[in-house]
Amino acid sequence: MCGIVGAVAQRNITPILVEGLKRLEYRGYDSCGVALHVNGKLERARSTARVAELEKQIEKEHLSGFTGIAHTRWATHGAPASHNAHPHFSRDRIALVHNGIIENHDELRDELKTLGYVFESQTDTEVIAHLVDHMYTGDLFETVQQATKRLVGAFAIAVFSRDEPHRVVGARRGSPLIVGIGDGENFLASDALALAGTTDQIIYLEEGDVVDLQLQRVWIVDENGKPVQREVKTVHAHTGAVELGPYRHYMQKEIFEQPRAISDTLEGIASITPDIFGDKAYGIFKKIDSVLILACGTSYYSGMTAKYWIEAIAGVTCNVEIASEYRYRDSVPNPNSLVVTISQSGETADTLAALRHAQAQGMRHTLTICNAATSAMVRECELAYITRAGVEVGVASTKAFTTQLTGLFLLTLALAQIKGRLNDEQEAAQLKAMRHLPSAISAVLALEPQIIAWAEAFARKENALFLGRGLHYPIALEGALKLKEISYIHAEAYPAGELKHGPLALVTQEMPVVTVAPNDSMIEKLKSNMQEVRARGGELYVFADADSRITSGEGVHVIRLPEHYGLLSPILHVVPLQLLAYHTALARGTDVDKPRNLAKSVTVE
């Protein structure tokens, strides 16, 4: 969601800006643009097409420069249109790009209109550009420090002035922004991946920082205007990880990467000890008496699954909250609770805000399950477990989800050990099962041809129900989410026992009902729920275990997973649901990797 790239150099930086935008395409966007300092004036190109089309436009107009900024925009204020695309100009003197949302933009817009500023867009971003121009004193760094004090909301900005060549100023509050250090040249970006191949020397700006980029120096002040030194880190953003290879889409590639991703996530785990979550983990785990999980979207469903594990195995009370709701309600804080955030990017705005809200309420014991080791989430939590899913390009999360579940199961076992509920024999058995997960998932992936046949039938439908019980109810929710995200089929998930409390009214012969049916303690109850569907003419599509004694017949289609996997079964059962969504979307001809209206990294509220 929204990407920023900026540069000051003694060479043409246009290719660097364009390549940076290409590397950020996976985040999701609906317009893009570049602005450059060219012969003492501002020039720009903007497009509502892909970055490749913007690149052609730049080449056609022969745009080049030594100072510039670029952006991919995911629309919030104003429709996806060229006049709303970034960068925005003010009086042909200020060029600016922005990630985030400015909450007081209406008030500032009215004020600036009375000062004679004419607005060409509906964006909140243009307000910032005009505000900077209005306050400009000839020193852009000083001006941005003063202008950002008037902004309410979340932002990361990059801005340059026609009157100050070889200077770009950045600022962040609530949205990520990093600095790339070069030799006689310096860079800004919202993600280190944007600068892969250009520099691996990265500074992660902290909340409230303002940075002045010039050719030979980087100067940073904190939110109080005090000069600060931020650590320069060597970050290797592996560009090869985002190559498509032999697959048709990134989502398909990432589904098939799950055995390796889980294997990597488990690498080095020889035994279950709290210190795999950090040096302070033992002391913290001894103190806590409950767990509070905060997450959004797919990560929320991984948290829901973990609730079953944590309470059943560790015997610890666990609550799971949607991050965007938790931060706005009056809750009862428990200082002895472990606050666990889950995020693929580690920059999810709602989850970060919920974390800070919990901390402000005195809940100081925090842990994150995250796929980005250098993210804000990791920096702001006491403890962390870094999953090793690698770069995930497809907007619909797959390998990030299963590696989150892997990390959460390890957390469950560590808590169980601390609470005296995991003996050596049990630990050995659980570790053996976890190490077998990559092989077990590979066997599930071999079911793809059978799932393709189902997808052809699903592609003709407009609605679907997903059912699960116990541990597998969150997996049904995740399966429904995947289907609606990329195929645009309306899909809902329910605990199967809730059918007769309302959803059964929707069941007809036109309503496919996907059922997650592992051979666990709930299987007989689930079979009764399935009979309720068949009695109303519903068509059942059942993912069952090999020994579940569910047979195919009229209106009942069954695909058998190779083995029952006990408590780890959710990690296996979600894989065929991912494949079903993928092949259904493929049959419907949708944009699998970049579904409409969605973004990969949700960095605005």
MOFEN-V158436 format. One line per field, one symbol per residue. phi: phi as a letter, one per 30 degrees, with the letter a starting at -180 (. if undefined). Layout:
phi = ???
This chain:
phi = .hbbbbabacbdcedddddddddceedjabaaabbbdbhibcbabbaccdedddddddddchdaacbabbacccdbcjddbedcdddccbhhbccbbacjbcdcdddddddddddjdcccbcddddddedddddcdcjbdddddeddddccckcabbbbbcedbdhbbcbabaibdabcccbciabbbadaeedceicaccbccdceidbbccbdcabbbbddcidebccdccdbcdddddcddidddbdddedddddedddeddceidcacbeddckdcdeddddddbabccbabheddddddddedddddcdicdbcbbdedcedccdccdbdccddccbaddibeedddddeddddddjccdbbbcbcbdcdddddccdbabcdbdidcdedddbdddddddddddddedddddddicbddddedddddddddeedddedddddeeddedddddddcccbacbbabhecdddddddddddddcciddbbbbdeddedckeedddbdccdbdbcbddcdcdddddddddddddcidccbcccdecdhccdadibcbccddadbhddeeddddddddddddddddddiddedbdeicbdcccbd
